[in-house]
Each structure stands twice: as C-alpha cells, then as structure tokens.
Amino acid sequence: MDEHLFLKGQRVITPSGEGEVVDAIGDKIVVRLDTGSTETYPSGDIQDNSSAG
C-alpha cells in the first residue's frame, strides 16, 4: 500500500478543488480550500499540487 505524506502548508488538489494542508491526522488530511472552507479528506483522495505551474 502506498503511503502518502502531506505537510502543513503544502498545496494540494482535492475532489472539491485546490487548497492548502492545515493538518494531517493519520490518514485524514485537513485542507483549507481556496474557496475559504475547510474539509477533511482521506489521503488517497488528494494529490500534491507541485506539478502545477
């Protein structure tokens, strides 16, 4: 099983849009979306945004 590592402040892409990691609790990643809301996702549902320009 692949292990995902997300750090606070990291830019990510979620099913709800782009945002920034504010906390990581086990497999649950808390993301502040660009829309202003905060959501929690399983780490498998989000991806690193480093490849975006």
PDBQT receptor file of N, H, CA, C and O in Angstrom, charges set to zero:
ATOM      1  N   MET A   1       0.850  -1.192   0.000  1.00  0.00    +0.000 N 
ATOM      2  CA  MET A   1       0.000   0.000   0.000  1.00  0.00    +0.000 C 
ATOM      3  C   MET A   1       0.891   1.249   0.000  1.00  0.00    +0.000 C 
ATOM      4  O   MET A   1       1.825   1.352   0.796  1.00  0.00    +0.000 OA
ATOM      5  N   ASP A   2       0.607   2.156  -0.861  1.00  0.00    +0.000 N 
ATOM      6  H   ASP A   2      -0.151   2.073  -1.508  1.00  0.00    +0.000 HD
ATOM      7  CA  ASP A   2       1.377   3.400  -0.924  1.00  0.00    +0.000 C 
ATOM      8  C   ASP A   2       1.080   4.265   0.292  1.00  0.00    +0.000 C 
ATOM      9  O   ASP A   2      -0.062   4.363   0.740  1.00  0.00    +0.000 OA
ATOM     10  N   GLU A   3       2.135   4.893   0.823  1.00  0.00    +0.000 N 
ATOM     11  H   GLU A   3       3.063   4.813   0.459  1.00  0.00    +0.000 HD
ATOM     12  CA  GLU A   3       1.952   5.798   1.949  1.00  0.00    +0.000 C 
ATOM     13  C   GLU A   3       2.074   7.226   1.442  1.00  0.00    +0.000 C 
ATOM     14  O   GLU A   3       3.047   7.577   0.775  1.00  0.00    +0.000 OA
ATOM     15  N   HIS A   4       1.082   8.044   1.763  1.00  0.00    +0.000 N 
ATOM     16  H   HIS A   4       0.292   7.759   2.305  1.00  0.00    +0.000 HD
ATOM     17  CA  HIS A   4       1.074   9.436   1.330  1.00  0.00    +0.000 C 
ATOM     18  C   HIS A   4       1.538  10.309   2.471  1.00  0.00    +0.000 C 
ATOM     19  O   HIS A   4       1.143  10.107   3.619  1.00  0.00    +0.000 OA
ATOM     20  N   LEU A   5       2.376  11.282   2.156  1.00  0.00    +0.000 N 
ATOM     21  H   LEU A   5       2.697  11.446   1.223  1.00  0.00    +0.000 HD
ATOM     22  CA  LEU A   5       2.855  12.195   3.180  1.00  0.00    +0.000 C 
ATOM     23  C   LEU A   5       2.503  13.613   2.760  1.00  0.00    +0.000 C 
ATOM     24  O   LEU A   5       2.964  14.099   1.728  1.00  0.00    +0.000 OA
ATOM     25  N   PHE A   6       1.688  14.265   3.565  1.00  0.00    +0.000 N 
ATOM     26  H   PHE A   6       1.314  13.870   4.403  1.00  0.00    +0.000 HD
ATOM     27  CA  PHE A   6       1.298  15.643   3.294  1.00  0.00    +0.000 C 
ATOM     28  C   PHE A   6       1.723  16.503   4.475  1.00  0.00    +0.000 C 
ATOM     29  O   PHE A   6       1.529  16.119   5.628  1.00  0.00    +0.000 OA
ATOM     30  N   LEU A   7       2.294  17.649   4.193  1.00  0.00    +0.000 N 
ATOM     31  H   LEU A   7       2.451  17.961   3.256  1.00  0.00    +0.000 HD
ATOM     32  CA  LEU A   7       2.818  18.536   5.220  1.00  0.00    +0.000 C 
ATOM     33  C   LEU A   7       1.971  19.790   5.343  1.00  0.00    +0.000 C 
ATOM     34  O   LEU A   7       1.361  20.234   4.370  1.00  0.00    +0.000 OA
ATOM     35  N   LYS A   8       1.934  20.360   6.542  1.00  0.00    +0.000 N 
ATOM     36  H   LYS A   8       2.430  19.999   7.333  1.00  0.00    +0.000 HD
ATOM     37  CA  LYS A   8       1.208  21.614   6.737  1.00  0.00    +0.000 C 
ATOM     38  C   LYS A   8       1.751  22.667   5.793  1.00  0.00    +0.000 C 
ATOM     39  O   LYS A   8       2.963  22.818   5.636  1.00  0.00    +0.000 OA
ATOM     40  N   GLY A   9       0.835  23.396   5.162  1.00  0.00    +0.000 N 
ATOM     41  H   GLY A   9      -0.150  23.274   5.290  1.00  0.00    +0.000 HD
ATOM     42  CA  GLY A   9       1.218  24.443   4.232  1.00  0.00    +0.000 C 
ATOM     43  C   GLY A   9       1.382  23.971   2.800  1.00  0.00    +0.000 C 
ATOM     44  O   GLY A   9       1.529  24.785   1.888  1.00  0.00    +0.000 OA
ATOM     45  N   GLN A  10       1.360  22.667   2.597  1.00  0.00    +0.000 N 
ATOM     46  H   GLN A  10       1.241  22.006   3.338  1.00  0.00    +0.000 HD
ATOM     47  CA  GLN A  10       1.532  22.115   1.253  1.00  0.00    +0.000 C 
ATOM     48  C   GLN A  10       0.290  22.364   0.405  1.00  0.00    +0.000 C 
ATOM     49  O   GLN A  10      -0.835  22.212   0.879  1.00  0.00    +0.000 OA
ATOM     50  N   ARG A  11       0.501  22.745  -0.849  1.00  0.00    +0.000 N 
ATOM     51  H   ARG A  11       1.416  22.869  -1.234  1.00  0.00    +0.000 HD
ATOM     52  CA  ARG A  11      -0.604  22.933  -1.784  1.00  0.00    +0.000 C 
ATOM     53  C   ARG A  11      -1.016  21.578  -2.335  1.00  0.00    +0.000 C 
ATOM     54  O   ARG A  11      -0.175  20.777  -2.744  1.00  0.00    +0.000 OA
ATOM     55  N   VAL A  12      -2.321  21.332  -2.339  1.00  0.00    +0.000 N 
ATOM     56  H   VAL A  12      -3.004  21.982  -2.006  1.00  0.00    +0.000 HD
ATOM     57  CA  VAL A  12      -2.848  20.053  -2.810  1.00  0.00    +0.000 C 
ATOM     58  C   VAL A  12      -4.083  20.274  -3.682  1.00  0.00    +0.000 C 
ATOM     59  O   VAL A  12      -4.679  21.351  -3.693  1.00  0.00    +0.000 OA
ATOM     60  N   ILE A  13      -4.441  19.226  -4.404  1.00  0.00    +0.000 N 
ATOM     61  H   ILE A  13      -3.957  18.351  -4.395  1.00  0.00    +0.000 HD
ATOM     62  CA  ILE A  13      -5.662  19.217  -5.208  1.00  0.00    +0.000 C 
ATOM     63  C   ILE A  13      -6.595  18.179  -4.597  1.00  0.00    +0.000 C 
ATOM     64  O   ILE A  13      -6.219  17.020  -4.421  1.00  0.00    +0.000 OA
ATOM     65  N   THR A  14      -7.819  18.606  -4.276  1.00  0.00    +0.000 N 
ATOM     66  H   THR A  14      -8.124  19.548  -4.419  1.00  0.00    +0.000 HD
ATOM     67  CA  THR A  14      -8.818  17.730  -3.664  1.00  0.00    +0.000 C 
ATOM     68  C   THR A  14      -9.978  17.531  -4.639  1.00  0.00    +0.000 C 
ATOM     69  O   THR A  14     -10.047  18.208  -5.664  1.00  0.00    +0.000 OA
ATOM     70  N   PRO A  15     -10.886  16.607  -4.326  1.00  0.00    +0.000 N 
ATOM     71  CA  PRO A  15     -12.083  16.462  -5.172  1.00  0.00    +0.000 C 
ATOM     72  C   PRO A  15     -12.917  17.743  -5.224  1.00  0.00    +0.000 C 
ATOM     73  O   PRO A  15     -13.713  17.922  -6.146  1.00  0.00    +0.000 OA
ATOM     74  N   SER A  16     -12.743  18.638  -4.240  1.00  0.00    +0.000 N 
ATOM     75  H   SER A  16     -12.097  18.493  -3.491  1.00  0.00    +0.000 HD
ATOM     76  CA  SER A  16     -13.519  19.884  -4.196  1.00  0.00    +0.000 C 
ATOM     77  C   SER A  16     -12.751  21.086  -4.717  1.00  0.00    +0.000 C 
ATOM     78  O   SER A  16     -13.265  22.205  -4.699  1.00  0.00    +0.000 OA
ATOM     79  N   GLY A  17     -11.538  20.872  -5.178  1.00  0.00    +0.000 N 
ATOM     80  H   GLY A  17     -11.120  19.963  -5.193  1.00  0.00    +0.000 HD
ATOM     81  CA  GLY A  17     -10.732  21.972  -5.689  1.00  0.00    +0.000 C 
ATOM     82  C   GLY A  17      -9.383  22.046  -4.989  1.00  0.00    +0.000 C 
ATOM     83  O   GLY A  17      -9.018  21.161  -4.216  1.00  0.00    +0.000 OA
ATOM     84  N   GLU A  18      -8.648  23.121  -5.275  1.00  0.00    +0.000 N 
ATOM     85  H   GLU A  18      -8.945  23.840  -5.903  1.00  0.00    +0.000 HD
ATOM     86  CA  GLU A  18      -7.315  23.270  -4.711  1.00  0.00    +0.000 C 
ATOM     87  C   GLU A  18      -7.359  23.900  -3.333  1.00  0.00    +0.000 C 
ATOM     88  O   GLU A  18      -8.297  24.618  -2.987  1.00  0.00    +0.000 OA
ATOM     89  N   GLY A  19      -6.316  23.613  -2.546  1.00  0.00    +0.000 N 
ATOM     90  H   GLY A  19      -5.554  23.030  -2.827  1.00  0.00    +0.000 HD
ATOM     91  CA  GLY A  19      -6.248  24.175  -1.212  1.00  0.00    +0.000 C 
ATOM     92  C   GLY A  19      -4.893  23.941  -0.579  1.00  0.00    +0.000 C 
ATOM     93  O   GLY A  19      -3.936  23.550  -1.247  1.00  0.00    +0.000 OA
ATOM     94  N   GLU A  20      -4.825  24.187   0.723  1.00  0.00    +0.000 N 
ATOM     95  H   GLU A  20      -5.602  24.504   1.266  1.00  0.00    +0.000 HD
ATOM     96  CA  GLU A  20      -3.586  24.087   1.479  1.00  0.00    +0.000 C 
ATOM     97  C   GLU A  20      -3.806  23.205   2.702  1.00  0.00    +0.000 C 
ATOM     98  O   GLU A  20      -4.806  23.346   3.406  1.00  0.00    +0.000 OA
ATOM     99  N   VAL A  21      -2.873  22.298   2.949  1.00  0.00    +0.000 N 
ATOM    100  H   VAL A  21      -2.061  22.183   2.377  1.00  0.00    +0.000 HD
ATOM    101  CA  VAL A  21      -2.964  21.400   4.099  1.00  0.00    +0.000 C 
ATOM    102  C   VAL A  21      -2.809  22.214   5.382  1.00  0.00    +0.000 C 
ATOM    103  O   VAL A  21      -1.854  22.978   5.528  1.00  0.00    +0.000 OA
ATOM    104  N   VAL A  22      -3.760  22.044   6.321  1.00  0.00    +0.000 N 
ATOM    105  H   VAL A  22      -4.535  21.424   6.203  1.00  0.00    +0.000 HD
ATOM    106  CA  VAL A  22      -3.651  22.710   7.615  1.00  0.00    +0.000 C 
ATOM    107  C   VAL A  22      -3.363  21.718   8.731  1.00  0.00    +0.000 C 
ATOM    108  O   VAL A  22      -2.893  22.111   9.798  1.00  0.00    +0.000 OA
ATOM    109  N   ASP A  23      -3.642  20.426   8.499  1.00  0.00    +0.000 N 
ATOM    110  H   ASP A  23      -4.024  20.107   7.632  1.00  0.00    +0.000 HD
ATOM    111  CA  ASP A  23      -3.319  19.416   9.491  1.00  0.00    +0.000 C 
ATOM    112  C   ASP A  23      -3.399  18.037   8.846  1.00  0.00    +0.000 C 
ATOM    113  O   ASP A  23      -4.117  17.835   7.866  1.00  0.00    +0.000 OA
ATOM    114  N   ALA A  24      -2.657  17.101   9.405  1.00  0.00    +0.000 N 
ATOM    115  H   ALA A  24      -2.074  17.265  10.201  1.00  0.00    +0.000 HD
ATOM    116  CA  ALA A  24      -2.685  15.719   8.935  1.00  0.00    +0.000 C 
ATOM    117  C   ALA A  24      -2.777  14.821  10.156  1.00  0.00    +0.000 C 
ATOM    118  O   ALA A  24      -1.871  14.805  10.990  1.00  0.00    +0.000 OA
ATOM    119  N   ILE A  25      -3.867  14.075  10.263  1.00  0.00    +0.000 N 
ATOM    120  H   ILE A  25      -4.603  14.088   9.586  1.00  0.00    +0.000 HD
ATOM    121  CA  ILE A  25      -4.097  13.198  11.403  1.00  0.00    +0.000 C 
ATOM    122  C   ILE A  25      -4.240  11.776  10.864  1.00  0.00    +0.000 C 
ATOM    123  O   ILE A  25      -5.308  11.392  10.388  1.00  0.00    +0.000 OA
ATOM    124  N   GLY A  26      -3.181  11.012  10.940  1.00  0.00    +0.000 N 
ATOM    125  H   GLY A  26      -2.313  11.324  11.327  1.00  0.00    +0.000 HD
ATOM    126  CA  GLY A  26      -3.205   9.670  10.379  1.00  0.00    +0.000 C 
ATOM    127  C   GLY A  26      -3.463   9.735   8.885  1.00  0.00    +0.000 C 
ATOM    128  O   GLY A  26      -2.715  10.381   8.151  1.00  0.00    +0.000 OA
ATOM    129  N   ASP A  27      -4.506   9.077   8.436  1.00  0.00    +0.000 N 
ATOM    130  H   ASP A  27      -5.114   8.553   9.032  1.00  0.00    +0.000 HD
ATOM    131  CA  ASP A  27      -4.858   9.047   7.011  1.00  0.00    +0.000 C 
ATOM    132  C   ASP A  27      -5.789  10.194   6.632  1.00  0.00    +0.000 C 
ATOM    133  O   ASP A  27      -6.152  10.334   5.464  1.00  0.00    +0.000 OA
ATOM    134  N   LYS A  28      -6.177  11.013   7.602  1.00  0.00    +0.000 N 
ATOM    135  H   LYS A  28      -5.882  10.900   8.550  1.00  0.00    +0.000 HD
ATOM    136  CA  LYS A  28      -7.100  12.114   7.332  1.00  0.00    +0.000 C 
ATOM    137  C   LYS A  28      -6.322  13.419   7.184  1.00  0.00    +0.000 C 
ATOM    138  O   LYS A  28      -5.525  13.782   8.049  1.00  0.00    +0.000 OA
ATOM    139  N   ILE A  29      -6.562  14.106   6.092  1.00  0.00    +0.000 N 
ATOM    140  H   ILE A  29      -7.209  13.811   5.390  1.00  0.00    +0.000 HD
ATOM    141  CA  ILE A  29      -5.857  15.345   5.800  1.00  0.00    +0.000 C 
ATOM    142  C   ILE A  29      -6.864  16.489   5.831  1.00  0.00    +0.000 C 
ATOM    143  O   ILE A  29      -7.867  16.455   5.118  1.00  0.00    +0.000 OA
ATOM    144  N   VAL A  30      -6.602  17.495   6.650  1.00  0.00    +0.000 N 
ATOM    145  H   VAL A  30      -5.788  17.523   7.230  1.00  0.00    +0.000 HD
ATOM    146  CA  VAL A  30      -7.469  18.664   6.758  1.00  0.00    +0.000 C 
ATOM    147  C   VAL A  30      -6.938  19.723   5.809  1.00  0.00    +0.000 C 
ATOM    148  O   VAL A  30      -5.773  20.113   5.881  1.00  0.00    +0.000 OA
ATOM    149  N   VAL A  31      -7.817  20.187   4.909  1.00  0.00    +0.000 N 
ATOM    150  H   VAL A  31      -8.763  19.870   4.850  1.00  0.00    +0.000 HD
ATOM    151  CA  VAL A  31      -7.417  21.114   3.855  1.00  0.00    +0.000 C 
ATOM    152  C   VAL A  31      -8.273  22.372   3.906  1.00  0.00    +0.000 C 
ATOM    153  O   VAL A  31      -9.500  22.292   3.976  1.00  0.00    +0.000 OA
ATOM    154  N   ARG A  32      -7.623  23.538   3.872  1.00  0.00    +0.000 N 
ATOM    155  H   ARG A  32      -6.627  23.603   3.815  1.00  0.00    +0.000 HD
ATOM    156  CA  ARG A  32      -8.343  24.804   3.722  1.00  0.00    +0.000 C 
ATOM    157  C   ARG A  32      -8.408  25.086   2.225  1.00  0.00    +0.000 C 
ATOM    158  O   ARG A  32      -7.402  25.393   1.585  1.00  0.00    +0.000 OA
ATOM    159  N   LEU A  33      -9.601  24.976   1.694  1.00  0.00    +0.000 N 
ATOM    160  H   LEU A  33     -10.418  24.726   2.214  1.00  0.00    +0.000 HD
ATOM    161  CA  LEU A  33      -9.800  25.166   0.256  1.00  0.00    +0.000 C 
ATOM    162  C   LEU A  33      -9.673  26.640  -0.118  1.00  0.00    +0.000 C 
ATOM    163  O   LEU A  33      -9.873  27.527   0.712  1.00  0.00    +0.000 OA
ATOM    164  N   ASP A  34      -9.339  26.882  -1.376  1.00  0.00    +0.000 N 
ATOM    165  H   ASP A  34      -9.177  26.162  -2.051  1.00  0.00    +0.000 HD
ATOM    166  CA  ASP A  34      -9.239  28.251  -1.880  1.00  0.00    +0.000 C 
ATOM    167  C   ASP A  34     -10.559  28.998  -1.763  1.00  0.00    +0.000 C 
ATOM    168  O   ASP A  34     -10.580  30.229  -1.762  1.00  0.00    +0.000 OA
ATOM    169  N   THR A  35     -11.664  28.257  -1.666  1.00  0.00    +0.000 N 
ATOM    170  H   THR A  35     -11.647  27.257  -1.667  1.00  0.00    +0.000 HD
ATOM    171  CA  THR A  35     -12.978  28.883  -1.518  1.00  0.00    +0.000 C 
ATOM    172  C   THR A  35     -13.191  29.430  -0.113  1.00  0.00    +0.000 C 
ATOM    173  O   THR A  35     -14.134  30.184   0.127  1.00  0.00    +0.000 OA
ATOM    174  N   GLY A  36     -12.298  29.044   0.836  1.00  0.00    +0.000 N 
ATOM    175  H   GLY A  36     -11.532  28.432   0.641  1.00  0.00    +0.000 HD
ATOM    176  CA  GLY A  36     -12.400  29.521   2.206  1.00  0.00    +0.000 C 
ATOM    177  C   GLY A  36     -12.906  28.483   3.178  1.00  0.00    +0.000 C 
ATOM    178  O   GLY A  36     -12.773  28.665   4.388  1.00  0.00    +0.000 OA
ATOM    179  N   SER A  37     -13.483  27.400   2.689  1.00  0.00    +0.000 N 
ATOM    180  H   SER A  37     -13.590  27.252   1.706  1.00  0.00    +0.000 HD
ATOM    181  CA  SER A  37     -13.981  26.362   3.591  1.00  0.00    +0.000 C 
ATOM    182  C   SER A  37     -12.863  25.397   3.959  1.00  0.00    +0.000 C 
ATOM    183  O   SER A  37     -11.834  25.334   3.287  1.00  0.00    +0.000 OA
ATOM    184  N   THR A  38     -13.079  24.648   5.031  1.00  0.00    +0.000 N 
ATOM    185  H   THR A  38     -13.915  24.699   5.577  1.00  0.00    +0.000 HD
ATOM    186  CA  THR A  38     -12.116  23.646   5.475  1.00  0.00    +0.000 C 
ATOM    187  C   THR A  38     -12.776  22.287   5.407  1.00  0.00    +0.000 C 
ATOM    188  O   THR A  38     -13.883  22.101   5.913  1.00  0.00    +0.000 OA
ATOM    189  N   GLU A  39     -12.097  21.328   4.777  1.00  0.00    +0.000 N 
ATOM    190  H   GLU A  39     -11.199  21.479   4.366  1.00  0.00    +0.000 HD
ATOM    191  CA  GLU A  39     -12.635  19.981   4.607  1.00  0.00    +0.000 C 
ATOM    192  C   GLU A  39     -11.587  18.963   5.021  1.00  0.00    +0.000 C 
ATOM    193  O   GLU A  39     -10.392  19.258   5.042  1.00  0.00    +0.000 OA
ATOM    194  N   THR A  40     -12.047  17.751   5.354  1.00  0.00    +0.000 N 
ATOM    195  H   THR A  40     -13.018  17.511   5.337  1.00  0.00    +0.000 HD
ATOM    196  CA  THR A  40     -11.149  16.655   5.695  1.00  0.00    +0.000 C 
ATOM    197  C   THR A  40     -11.310  15.552   4.662  1.00  0.00    +0.000 C 
ATOM    198  O   THR A  40     -12.427  15.169   4.316  1.00  0.00    +0.000 OA
ATOM    199  N   TYR A  41     -10.181  15.042   4.170  1.00  0.00    +0.000 N 
ATOM    200  H   TYR A  41      -9.273  15.353   4.451  1.00  0.00    +0.000 HD
ATOM    201  CA  TYR A  41     -10.181  14.016   3.126  1.00  0.00    +0.000 C 
ATOM    202  C   TYR A  41      -9.266  12.869   3.515  1.00  0.00    +0.000 C 
ATOM    203  O   TYR A  41      -8.279  13.078   4.220  1.00  0.00    +0.000 OA
ATOM    204  N   PRO A  42      -9.579  11.655   3.064  1.00  0.00    +0.000 N 
ATOM    205  CA  PRO A  42      -8.601  10.572   3.175  1.00  0.00    +0.000 C 
ATOM    206  C   PRO A  42      -7.403  10.922   2.293  1.00  0.00    +0.000 C 
ATOM    207  O   PRO A  42      -7.570  11.525   1.233  1.00  0.00    +0.000 OA
ATOM    208  N   SER A  43      -6.207  10.552   2.720  1.00  0.00    +0.000 N 
ATOM    209  H   SER A  43      -6.071  10.063   3.582  1.00  0.00    +0.000 HD
ATOM    210  CA  SER A  43      -5.020  10.939   1.963  1.00  0.00    +0.000 C 
ATOM    211  C   SER A  43      -5.047  10.433   0.522  1.00  0.00    +0.000 C 
ATOM    212  O   SER A  43      -4.434  11.042  -0.355  1.00  0.00    +0.000 OA
ATOM    213  N   GLY A  44      -5.737   9.344   0.271  1.00  0.00    +0.000 N 
ATOM    214  H   GLY A  44      -6.235   8.850   0.983  1.00  0.00    +0.000 HD
ATOM    215  CA  GLY A  44      -5.829   8.813  -1.089  1.00  0.00    +0.000 C 
ATOM    216  C   GLY A  44      -6.679   9.650  -2.025  1.00  0.00    +0.000 C 
ATOM    217  O   GLY A  44      -6.620   9.472  -3.241  1.00  0.00    +0.000 OA
ATOM    218  N   ASP A  45      -7.477  10.570  -1.469  1.00  0.00    +0.000 N 
ATOM    219  H   ASP A  45      -7.525  10.715  -0.481  1.00  0.00    +0.000 HD
ATOM    220  CA  ASP A  45      -8.365  11.401  -2.280  1.00  0.00    +0.000 C 
ATOM    221  C   ASP A  45      -7.739  12.715  -2.712  1.00  0.00    +0.000 C 
ATOM    222  O   ASP A  45      -8.328  13.452  -3.504  1.00  0.00    +0.000 OA
ATOM    223  N   ILE A  46      -6.545  13.018  -2.198  1.00  0.00    +0.000 N 
ATOM    224  H   ILE A  46      -6.067  12.420  -1.556  1.00  0.00    +0.000 HD
ATOM    225  CA  ILE A  46      -5.905  14.282  -2.569  1.00  0.00    +0.000 C 
ATOM    226  C   ILE A  46      -4.541  14.012  -3.183  1.00  0.00    +0.000 C 
ATOM    227  O   ILE A  46      -3.946  12.955  -2.972  1.00  0.00    +0.000 OA
ATOM    228  N   GLN A  47      -4.057  14.980  -3.942  1.00  0.00    +0.000 N 
ATOM    229  H   GLN A  47      -4.539  15.839  -4.113  1.00  0.00    +0.000 HD
ATOM    230  CA  GLN A  47      -2.752  14.830  -4.565  1.00  0.00    +0.000 C 
ATOM    231  C   GLN A  47      -1.948  16.112  -4.439  1.00  0.00    +0.000 C 
ATOM    232  O   GLN A  47      -2.497  17.206  -4.306  1.00  0.00    +0.000 OA
ATOM    233  N   ASP A  48      -0.649  15.948  -4.485  1.00  0.00    +0.000 N 
ATOM    234  H   ASP A  48      -0.203  15.060  -4.594  1.00  0.00    +0.000 HD
ATOM    235  CA  ASP A  48       0.278  17.064  -4.399  1.00  0.00    +0.000 C 
ATOM    236  C   ASP A  48       0.058  17.987  -5.590  1.00  0.00    +0.000 C 
ATOM    237  O   ASP A  48      -0.219  17.524  -6.697  1.00  0.00    +0.000 OA
ATOM    238  N   ASN A  49       0.181  19.283  -5.365  1.00  0.00    +0.000 N 
ATOM    239  H   ASN A  49       0.407  19.659  -4.466  1.00  0.00    +0.000 HD
ATOM    240  CA  ASN A  49      -0.026  20.274  -6.419  1.00  0.00    +0.000 C 
ATOM    241  C   ASN A  49       1.297  20.813  -6.947  1.00  0.00    +0.000 C 
ATOM    242  O   ASN A  49       1.305  21.834  -7.634  1.00  0.00    +0.000 OA
ATOM    243  N   SER A  50       2.408  20.162  -6.649  1.00  0.00    +0.000 N 
ATOM    244  H   SER A  50       2.402  19.332  -6.091  1.00  0.00    +0.000 HD
ATOM    245  CA  SER A  50       3.723  20.673  -7.031  1.00  0.00    +0.000 C 
ATOM    246  C   SER A  50       3.936  20.693  -8.538  1.00  0.00    +0.000 C 
ATOM    247  O   SER A  50       4.765  21.453  -9.037  1.00  0.00    +0.000 OA
ATOM    248  N   SER A  51       3.192  19.862  -9.270  1.00  0.00    +0.000 N 
ATOM    249  H   SER A  51       2.518  19.244  -8.865  1.00  0.00    +0.000 HD
ATOM    250  CA  SER A  51       3.372  19.808 -10.726  1.00  0.00    +0.000 C 
ATOM    251  C   SER A  51       2.657  20.964 -11.430  1.00  0.00    +0.000 C 
ATOM    252  O   SER A  51       2.940  21.258 -12.592  1.00  0.00    +0.000 OA
ATOM    253  N   ALA A  52       1.734  21.614 -10.726  1.00  0.00    +0.000 N 
ATOM    254  H   ALA A  52       1.505  21.375  -9.782  1.00  0.00    +0.000 HD
ATOM    255  CA  ALA A  52       1.014  22.754 -11.321  1.00  0.00    +0.000 C 
ATOM    256  C   ALA A  52       1.903  23.977 -11.295  1.00  0.00    +0.000 C 
ATOM    257  O   ALA A  52       2.617  24.227 -10.323  1.00  0.00    +0.000 OA
ATOM    258  N   GLY A  53       1.850  24.753 -12.400  1.00  0.00    +0.000 N 
ATOM    259  H   GLY A  53       1.270  24.550 -13.189  1.00  0.00    +0.000 HD
ATOM    260  CA  GLY A  53       2.707  25.898 -12.594  1.00  0.00    +0.000 C 
ATOM    261  C   GLY A  53       2.664  26.883 -11.510  1.00  0.00    +0.000 C 
ATOM    262  O   GLY A  53       3.356  27.899 -11.572  1.00  0.00    +0.000 OA
TER     263      GLY A  53
